[in-house]
Amino acid sequence: MDLNQKNNLTNKEFQNQAKMYMQKTKEILLAIAKKEGIKDSEINPLLK
């Protein structure tokens, strides 16, 4: 595998990890919002 292929793979891995952490962050924010009494319909548009 040449350097360019390795960089592309690393970038894809990074993007996948970033998406996973963003999803976890959204879940945490939704849980906090629910505890604070904020409705899903009010918070979901903000998390897109």
C-alpha positions in Angstrom: 0.0 0.0 0.0 1.5 3.4 -1.0 1.4 6.5 1.2 -1.6 8.0 -0.6 -3.7 4.8 0.0 -2.7 4.8 3.6 -3.7 8.5 4.0 -7.0 7.8 2.4 -7.6 4.9 4.7 -6.6 7.0 7.7 -9.0 9.8 6.6 -11.9 7.3 6.2 -11.1 5.9 9.7 -11.0 9.4 11.1 -14.3 10.3 9.5 -16.0 7.2 10.8 -14.7 7.8 14.3 -15.8 11.5 14.1 -19.3 10.4 13.0 -19.5 7.9 15.9 -18.5 10.5 18.5 -20.9 13.0 17.0 -23.7 10.5 17.3 -22.8 9.8 20.9 -22.7 13.5 21.7 -26.2 13.9 20.2 -27.5 11.1 22.3 -26.0 12.7 25.4 -27.5 16.1 24.5 -30.9 14.5 23.9 -30.8 12.8 27.3 -29.9 16.1 29.0 -32.6 17.9 27.1 -35.2 15.3 28.1 -34.2 15.6 31.8 -34.6 19.4 31.5 -38.1 19.0 30.0 -37.3 20.0 26.5 -39.3 18.1 23.9 -37.6 16.0 21.1 -39.4 18.1 18.5 -37.7 21.2 19.8 -34.2 19.8 20.1 -33.9 17.5 17.0 -33.9 20.2 14.4 -30.9 21.8 16.3 -28.9 18.6 16.2 -29.0 18.0 12.4 
